């Protein structure tokens, strides 16, 4: 929650109370609020945070910060992209700040990357204020941005249209507009529009603090796809690990070794700060279990 007045360009003494779970939170100093807007769908804040830099906050939850967004976005995008031998047509659902699009476009195999986001105001503000994250990806000739509900877009998509689908939404427990995009019904539609050898990945919140919700998402996805892989990564500004789940029709990410991943990244001229073959090796041995209570 943002505390303090919102009428001055500089917000000295303001803090962000970032929920970690229903019982605890992190407190982060705010240097400057750039945009504070209640759109048709959600409350968005673009702010400069102490230590973390330029940040996007939606409905009181940090989505991305300049300091550590690469950890999240590289972990979301590349394990799935490298698992496909020739990912040409990519669909991103969500990802309004453009950083997921940025990572997808690093792969020289990509011919078209379609980004679908429900909130056009958010995307326009991101284009103006989050260049540090999107790095001009919105202007790439291979990119196409569609302002539309992801469910409606999928319903109008053709069978087998995409090689990889990346779902980059707010957490299933933090936003009502996103929750149905974690359902079994939606994953069956995702399966339909994926190519016969397609893969998808979704971020799935945090399994430790929200285990029942995470298990609901995992069970929904695993009932649809024959191959699944779950993994997690620590994101400092979130105050916890973020979980991801891959669903695949044919290719098993677990079968890729350290050198396999590194060679694919090299051959596609993909430059990363966090993700590489060793990180993939760690990811593929992760299995998320219920926390002790």
C-alpha positions in Angstrom: 0.0 0.0 0.0 1.3 3.5 -0.8 1.2 5.7 2.2 1.1 9.5 2.1 -0.3 12.3 -0.2 -0.2 12.0 -4.0 -0.3 15.7 -4.9 3.4 16.5 -5.0 6.0 15.3 -7.5 8.4 14.2 -4.8 7.1 12.1 -1.9 9.7 12.4 0.9 9.1 10.1 3.8 6.6 7.8 1.9 6.9 4.1 2.2 5.6 1.1 0.3 4.2 -1.7 2.4 4.6 -4.8 0.1 2.5 -7.8 1.2 4.5 -11.0 1.5 1.6 -13.0 2.8 -1.6 -12.2 4.7 0.4 -11.8 7.9 3.7 -10.2 7.0 5.0 -7.5 4.7 8.2 -5.7 3.6 8.7 -2.0 4.0 10.5 -0.1 1.2 11.2 3.6 1.0 9.8 5.5 -1.9 11.9 8.2 -3.6 9.4 9.4 -6.1 5.9 8.5 -7.4 5.8 9.1 -11.2 2.3 7.7 -12.0 -0.6 6.7 -9.7 -3.6 5.7 -11.6 -6.7 3.6 -11.1 -7.4 2.2 -14.5 -10.5 0.3 -15.5 -8.9 -2.9 -14.3 -6.5 -2.2 -11.5 -4.5 0.3 -9.5 -1.1 1.0 -11.0 1.9 2.9 -9.6 5.1 3.7 -11.4 7.6 4.8 -8.8 11.3 5.1 -8.0 12.1 3.0 -4.9 15.1 3.3 -2.8 17.6 0.5 -3.7 15.3 -1.1 -6.3 15.0 1.9 -8.7 12.2 2.3 -11.2 9.3 0.0 -10.3 5.9 -1.1 -11.4 3.4 -1.8 -8.6 -0.1 -3.2 -9.3 -2.8 -3.5 -6.7 -0.2 -3.0 -3.9 2.1 -5.8 -5.2 5.5 -5.2 -6.8 5.5 -6.6 -10.3 9.0 -5.5 -11.5 11.8 -3.4 -10.3 14.9 -2.1 -12.1 17.3 -3.8 -9.7 16.1 -7.4 -10.1 13.5 -7.8 -12.8 16.0 -9.6 -15.0 16.0 -12.5 -12.5 12.2 -12.9 -12.8 11.9 -12.4 -16.6 14.9 -14.5 -17.6 13.6 -17.3 -15.4 10.1 -17.1 -16.9 11.1 -16.9 -20.5 14.3 -18.9 -21.3 13.7 -22.4 -19.8 10.7 -22.8 -22.1 12.3 -21.1 -25.1 15.5 -23.2 -25.1 13.4 -26.4 -24.7 11.9 -25.8 -28.1 14.3 -26.4 -31.0 12.8 -23.7 -33.2 10.4 -21.3 -31.5 9.2 -19.0 -34.2 5.7 -17.8 -33.2 5.4 -16.7 -29.6 2.4 -15.5 -27.6 2.7 -13.6 -24.4 -0.4 -13.1 -22.2 0.2 -10.2 -19.8 3.6 -8.8 -19.4 2.6 -5.1 -19.7 5.9 -3.6 -18.8 7.5 -5.2 -22.0 10.3 -7.0 -20.3 9.0 -10.5 -21.1 8.7 -9.3 -24.7 12.3 -8.1 -24.5 13.6 -11.5 -23.4 11.6 -13.4 -26.1 12.9 -11.2 -28.8 16.5 -12.0 -27.9 16.0 -15.4 -29.6 16.9 -15.0 -33.3 14.5 -17.8 -34.2 11.5 -15.6 -33.4 9.6 -14.4 -36.4 6.6 -12.9 -34.5 5.9 -12.2 -30.8 2.4 -11.3 -29.9 1.8 -9.6 -26.6 -1.8 -9.5 -25.3 -2.6 -7.3 -22.3 -6.0 -6.3 -21.0 -4.9 -2.9 -19.7 -4.0 -0.5 -22.5 -3.3 2.4 -20.0 -0.7 0.3 -18.3 1.0 -0.5 -21.5 1.1 3.1 -22.7 2.6 4.2 -19.3 5.1 1.4 -19.5 6.2 2.5 -23.0 6.9 6.0 -21.6 8.3 5.3 -18.1 9.8 1.8 -18.2 12.3 2.0 -21.1 14.8 0.7 -18.6 12.8 -2.6 -18.7 11.4 -2.9 -22.2 14.5 -1.6 -23.9 12.6 -0.6 -27.0 11.0 -4.0 -27.5 7.6 -2.6 -28.3 9.2 -1.0 -31.4 10.7 -4.3 -32.7 9.2 -5.2 -36.1 8.6 -8.7 -34.9 6.5 -7.5 -32.0 2.7 -7.0 -32.1 0.8 -5.7 -29.1 -2.9 -6.4 -28.7 -5.0 -4.7 -26.0 -7.6 -7.4 -25.2 -8.6 -9.9 -22.5 -6.3 -12.9 -22.8 -9.2 -15.3 -22.6 -11.0 -13.7 -25.5 -7.8 -13.6 -27.6 -7.2 -17.3 -27.0 -10.8 -18.2 -27.9 -10.3 -16.5 -31.3 -6.9 -18.0 -32.0 -6.5 -20.9 -34.4 -5.5 -24.5 -33.5 -1.7 -25.0 -33.4 -0.9 -21.3 -34.0 1.9 -20.8 -31.5 5.2 -22.7 -30.7 5.5 -21.1 -27.2 3.0 -19.4 -24.9 4.2 -17.4 -21.9 1.7 -16.3 -19.3 3.0 -13.3 -17.3 0.1 -12.2 -15.1 -0.4 -10.9 -11.6 -0.6 -13.6 -9.0 -3.7 -15.9 -8.9 -4.4 -14.7 -5.3 -3.8 -11.0 -5.9 -6.2 -10.2 -8.7 -9.6 -11.3 -9.6 -9.2 -10.4 -13.3 -6.2 -12.8 -13.6 -7.5 -15.8 -11.6 -9.5 -17.4 -14.4 -6.4 -17.4 -16.6 -5.0 -20.0 -14.2 -7.9 -22.4 -14.6 -8.0 -25.8 -16.2 -10.5 -24.5 -18.8 -8.1 -21.8 -19.9 -5.1 -24.2 -20.0 -7.1 -26.5 -22.3 -7.6 -23.6 -24.7 -3.8 -22.9 -24.4 -3.2 -26.5 -25.3 -5.5 -26.1 -28.3 -3.7 -23.1 -29.8 -0.2 -24.6 -29.2 1.5 -26.4 -32.1 1.8 -30.2 -31.8 5.2 -29.8 -30.2 4.4 -26.6 -28.3 5.2 -25.5 -24.7 3.7 -23.0 -22.3 4.9 -21.5 -19.0 3.1 -19.5 -16.3 4.3 -17.8 -13.3 2.3 -19.1 -10.3 2.9 -16.9 -7.4 4.5 -18.3 -4.2 3.9 -21.9 -3.2 5.2 -21.5 0.4 2.8 -18.8 1.6 -0.1 -19.7 -0.8 0.3 -23.4 -1.2 -3.3 -24.3 -1.8 -3.6 -21.8 -4.6 -0.3 -22.9 -6.1 -1.5 -26.6 -6.0 -4.7 -25.6 -7.7 -2.8 -24.0 -10.5 -0.3 -26.9 -10.8 -3.1 -29.5 -10.8 -5.0 -27.6 -13.4 -2.0 -27.5 -15.7 -0.9 -31.1 -15.1 -4.3 -32.4 -16.0 -3.9 -30.8 -19.5 -0.2 -31.4 -20.4 1.7 -34.8 -20.5 5.0 -33.1 -19.4 5.3 -30.6 -16.6 8.2 -29.0 -14.8 7.9 -26.7 -11.8 10.7 -24.5 -10.5 11.2 -21.4 -8.4 13.6 -18.4 -8.1 14.3 -15.9 -5.3 13.2 -12.4 -6.3 14.5 -9.9 -3.7 11.9 -7.2 -4.3 9.1 -9.7 -3.9 10.4 -10.8 -0.5 9.9 -14.5 -1.5 10.6 -17.1 -4.2 8.4 -16.9 -7.3 7.2 -20.2 -8.7 6.9 -21.2 -12.4 5.2 -24.1 -14.1 6.0 -25.4 -17.6 3.5 -27.5 -19.6 4.8 -29.3 -22.7 3.3 -31.5 -25.4 6.5 -33.1 -26.5 9.8 -31.6 -25.3 11.0 -32.3 -21.7 13.0 -29.4 -20.3 14.5 -31.8 -17.7 16.5 -33.6 -20.5 18.5 -30.5 -21.3 22.0 -30.5 -19.7 24.2 -27.6 -18.8 26.1 -27.5 -22.1 22.9 -28.1 -24.1 21.4 -24.9 -22.7 24.6 -22.9 -23.0 25.0 -23.9 -26.7 21.4 -23.0 -27.5 21.8 -19.6 -25.9 25.0 -19.0 -27.8 23.7 -20.2 -31.2 20.7 -17.9 -30.9 22.9 -14.9 -29.6 20.9 -14.7 -26.4 22.7 -12.6 -23.8 21.5 -13.1 -20.2 22.5 -11.8 -16.8 21.1 -14.6 -14.6 19.9 -17.6 -16.6 22.4 -20.2 -18.1 23.0 -23.9 -18.2 23.9 -24.2 -14.5 20.7 -22.4 -13.5 18.6 -24.6 -15.7 20.3 -27.6 -14.1 19.2 -26.4 -10.7 15.7 -25.6 -11.9 15.1 -29.1 -13.3 15.8 -30.8 -10.0 13.3 -28.7 -8.1 10.1 -30.2 -6.8 7.7 -28.0 -4.9 6.3 -29.6 -1.7 3.8 -28.5 0.9 5.4 -26.4 3.6 5.3 -27.6 7.2 2.7 -25.8 9.3 
